[in-house]
């Protein structure tokens, strides 16, 4: 079973190849993805990696968390499922944002 990790505080110069090389020291890495800004294409400073098994992923967390990769001290943790996050925008009253405008009452 694959185990997915979340890696944060990545250097903007990190590549998927350099991250995979750092992670491969701990076991079989099946995929690496650095998240980029959709407008600029520049790294957002975090990414995800999948290991072939949970034991290797645990070794990577223990061995790489707080260590330097490409000049930055990275944080490595088990990735959480996305469905734990609230979806959509708006304020606590259920309304959407108005881009900073206000309503005038007459």
C-alpha positions as protocol buffer text, in pm:
chain_id: "A"
residue {
  index: 1
  type: UNK
  ca { x: 0 y: 0 z: 0 }
}
residue {
  index: 2
  type: UNK
  ca { x: 130 y: 345 z: -94 }
}
residue {
  index: 3
  type: UNK
  ca { x: 195 y: 605 z: 174 }
}
residue {
  index: 4
  type: UNK
  ca { x: 171 y: 975 z: 87 }
}
residue {
  index: 5
  type: UNK
  ca { x: 383 y: 1246 z: 249 }
}
residue {
  index: 6
  type: UNK
  ca { x: 348 y: 1625 z: 261 }
}
residue {
  index: 7
  type: UNK
  ca { x: 676 y: 1817 z: 233 }
}
residue {
  index: 8
  type: UNK
  ca { x: 677 y: 2188 z: 316 }
}
residue {
  index: 9
  type: UNK
  ca { x: 926 y: 2475 z: 336 }
}
residue {
  index: 10
  type: UNK
  ca { x: 1086 y: 2366 z: 8 }
}
residue {
  index: 11
  type: UNK
  ca { x: 1335 y: 2592 z: -163 }
}
residue {
  index: 12
  type: UNK
  ca { x: 1190 y: 2764 z: -470 }
}
residue {
  index: 13
  type: UNK
  ca { x: 1484 y: 2617 z: -661 }
}
residue {
  index: 14
  type: UNK
  ca { x: 1395 y: 2258 z: -562 }
}
residue {
  index: 15
  type: UNK
  ca { x: 1291 y: 2031 z: -846 }
}
residue {
  index: 16
  type: UNK
  ca { x: 1093 y: 1710 z: -838 }
}
residue {
  index: 17
  type: UNK
  ca { x: 1415 y: 1526 z: -932 }
}
residue {
  index: 18
  type: UNK
  ca { x: 1617 y: 1677 z: -645 }
}
residue {
  index: 19
  type: UNK
  ca { x: 1338 y: 1607 z: -397 }
}
residue {
  index: 20
  type: UNK
  ca { x: 1304 y: 1249 z: -521 }
}
residue {
  index: 21
  type: UNK
  ca { x: 1680 y: 1201 z: -484 }
}
residue {
  index: 22
  type: UNK
  ca { x: 1667 y: 1318 z: -120 }
}
residue {
  index: 23
  type: UNK
  ca { x: 1368 y: 1095 z: -43 }
}
residue {
  index: 24
  type: UNK
  ca { x: 1503 y: 788 z: -225 }
}
residue {
  index: 25
  type: UNK
  ca { x: 1761 y: 744 z: 49 }
}
residue {
  index: 26
  type: UNK
  ca { x: 1479 y: 610 z: 267 }
}
residue {
  index: 27
  type: UNK
  ca { x: 1307 y: 372 z: 27 }
}
residue {
  index: 28
  type: UNK
  ca { x: 1119 y: 331 z: -301 }
}
residue {
  index: 29
  type: UNK
  ca { x: 959 y: 661 z: -405 }
}
residue {
  index: 30
  type: UNK
  ca { x: 675 y: 602 z: -653 }
}
residue {
  index: 31
  type: UNK
  ca { x: 591 y: 968 z: -726 }
}
residue {
  index: 32
  type: UNK
  ca { x: 689 y: 1325 z: -639 }
}
residue {
  index: 33
  type: UNK
  ca { x: 496 y: 1640 z: -716 }
}
residue {
  index: 34
  type: UNK
  ca { x: 594 y: 1997 z: -628 }
}
residue {
  index: 35
  type: UNK
  ca { x: 292 y: 2227 z: -633 }
}
residue {
  index: 36
  type: UNK
  ca { x: 328 y: 2534 z: -854 }
}
residue {
  index: 37
  type: UNK
  ca { x: 137 y: 2857 z: -889 }
}
residue {
  index: 38
  type: UNK
  ca { x: -102 y: 2822 z: -1182 }
}
residue {
  index: 39
  type: UNK
  ca { x: -38 y: 3179 z: -1305 }
}
residue {
  index: 40
  type: UNK
  ca { x: 340 y: 3204 z: -1274 }
}
residue {
  index: 41
  type: UNK
  ca { x: 447 y: 2838 z: -1276 }
}
residue {
  index: 42
  type: UNK
  ca { x: 673 y: 2911 z: -976 }
}
residue {
  index: 43
  type: UNK
  ca { x: 694 y: 2663 z: -689 }
}
residue {
  index: 44
  type: UNK
  ca { x: 461 y: 2733 z: -398 }
}
residue {
  index: 45
  type: UNK
  ca { x: 716 y: 2584 z: -156 }
}
residue {
  index: 46
  type: UNK
  ca { x: 546 y: 2253 z: -83 }
}
residue {
  index: 47
  type: UNK
  ca { x: 481 y: 1919 z: -244 }
}
residue {
  index: 48
  type: UNK
  ca { x: 382 y: 1558 z: -205 }
}
residue {
  index: 49
  type: UNK
  ca { x: 562 y: 1226 z: -238 }
}
residue {
  index: 50
  type: UNK
  ca { x: 438 y: 870 z: -241 }
}
residue {
  index: 51
  type: UNK
  ca { x: 634 y: 572 z: -115 }
}
residue {
  index: 52
  type: UNK
  ca { x: 574 y: 212 z: -212 }
}
residue {
  index: 53
  type: UNK
  ca { x: 513 y: 121 z: 153 }
}
residue {
  index: 54
  type: UNK
  ca { x: 436 y: 285 z: 487 }
}
residue {
  index: 55
  type: UNK
  ca { x: 759 y: 171 z: 653 }
}
residue {
  index: 56
  type: UNK
  ca { x: 974 y: 362 z: 404 }
}
residue {
  index: 57
  type: UNK
  ca { x: 751 y: 669 z: 438 }
}
residue {
  index: 58
  type: UNK
  ca { x: 795 y: 658 z: 817 }
}
residue {
  index: 59
  type: UNK
  ca { x: 1174 y: 634 z: 769 }
}
residue {
  index: 60
  type: UNK
  ca { x: 1160 y: 942 z: 543 }
}
residue {
  index: 61
  type: UNK
  ca { x: 962 y: 1139 z: 803 }
}
residue {
  index: 62
  type: UNK
  ca { x: 1206 y: 1044 z: 1078 }
}
residue {
  index: 63
  type: UNK
  ca { x: 1516 y: 1095 z: 864 }
}
residue {
  index: 64
  type: UNK
  ca { x: 1433 y: 1408 z: 665 }
}
residue {
  index: 65
  type: UNK
  ca { x: 1202 y: 1619 z: 883 }
}
residue {
  index: 66
  type: UNK
  ca { x: 1399 y: 1924 z: 998 }
}
residue {
  index: 67
  type: UNK
  ca { x: 1690 y: 1846 z: 765 }
}
residue {
  index: 68
  type: UNK
  ca { x: 1823 y: 2062 z: 485 }
}
residue {
  index: 69
  type: UNK
  ca { x: 1721 y: 1994 z: 124 }
}
residue {
  index: 70
  type: UNK
  ca { x: 1842 y: 2235 z: -146 }
}
residue {
  index: 71
  type: UNK
  ca { x: 1943 y: 2489 z: 118 }
}
residue {
  index: 72
  type: UNK
  ca { x: 1618 y: 2492 z: 319 }
}
residue {
  index: 73
  type: UNK
  ca { x: 1517 y: 2304 z: 634 }
}
residue {
  index: 74
  type: UNK
  ca { x: 1211 y: 2106 z: 521 }
}
residue {
  index: 75
  type: UNK
  ca { x: 920 y: 1971 z: 719 }
}
residue {
  index: 76
  type: UNK
  ca { x: 795 y: 1623 z: 633 }
}
residue {
  index: 77
  type: UNK
  ca { x: 469 y: 1474 z: 759 }
}
residue {
  index: 78
  type: UNK
  ca { x: 205 y: 1225 z: 660 }
}
residue {
  index: 79
  type: UNK
  ca { x: -33 y: 1383 z: 408 }
}
residue {
  index: 80
  type: UNK
  ca { x: -392 y: 1442 z: 519 }
}
residue {
  index: 81
  type: UNK
  ca { x: -696 y: 1378 z: 302 }
}
residue {
  index: 82
  type: UNK
  ca { x: -833 y: 1688 z: 128 }
}
residue {
  index: 83
  type: UNK
  ca { x: -1193 y: 1620 z: 229 }
}
residue {
  index: 84
  type: UNK
  ca { x: -1108 y: 1737 z: 583 }
}
residue {
  index: 85
  type: UNK
  ca { x: -1101 y: 2098 z: 459 }
}
residue {
  index: 86
  type: UNK
  ca { x: -1406 y: 2320 z: 430 }
}
residue {
  index: 87
  type: UNK
  ca { x: -1496 y: 2400 z: 70 }
}
residue {
  index: 88
  type: UNK
  ca { x: -1601 y: 2726 z: -88 }
}
residue {
  index: 89
  type: UNK
  ca { x: -1559 y: 3088 z: -1 }
}
residue {
  index: 90
  type: UNK
  ca { x: -1777 y: 3340 z: 167 }
}
residue {
  index: 91
  type: UNK
  ca { x: -1814 y: 3471 z: 516 }
}
residue {
  index: 92
  type: UNK
  ca { x: -1959 y: 3316 z: 829 }
}
residue {
  index: 93
  type: UNK
  ca { x: -2306 y: 3440 z: 734 }
}
residue {
  index: 94
  type: UNK
  ca { x: -2308 y: 3217 z: 428 }
}
residue {
  index: 95
  type: UNK
  ca { x: -2269 y: 3501 z: 181 }
}
residue {
  index: 96
  type: UNK
  ca { x: -2002 y: 3535 z: -81 }
}
residue {
  index: 97
  type: UNK
  ca { x: -1733 y: 3796 z: -68 }
}
residue {
  index: 98
  type: UNK
  ca { x: -1794 y: 4127 z: -242 }
}
residue {
  index: 99
  type: UNK
  ca { x: -1433 y: 4209 z: -317 }
}
residue {
  index: 100
  type: UNK
  ca { x: -1403 y: 4459 z: -35 }
}
residue {
  index: 101
  type: UNK
  ca { x: -1705 y: 4666 z: -134 }
}
residue {
  index: 102
  type: UNK
  ca { x: -1982 y: 4758 z: 101 }
}
residue {
  index: 103
  type: UNK
  ca { x: -2358 y: 4796 z: 85 }
}
residue {
  index: 104
  type: UNK
  ca { x: -2520 y: 5124 z: 141 }
}
residue {
  index: 105
  type: UNK
  ca { x: -2855 y: 5119 z: 317 }
}
residue {
  index: 106
  type: UNK
  ca { x: -3101 y: 5389 z: 213 }
}
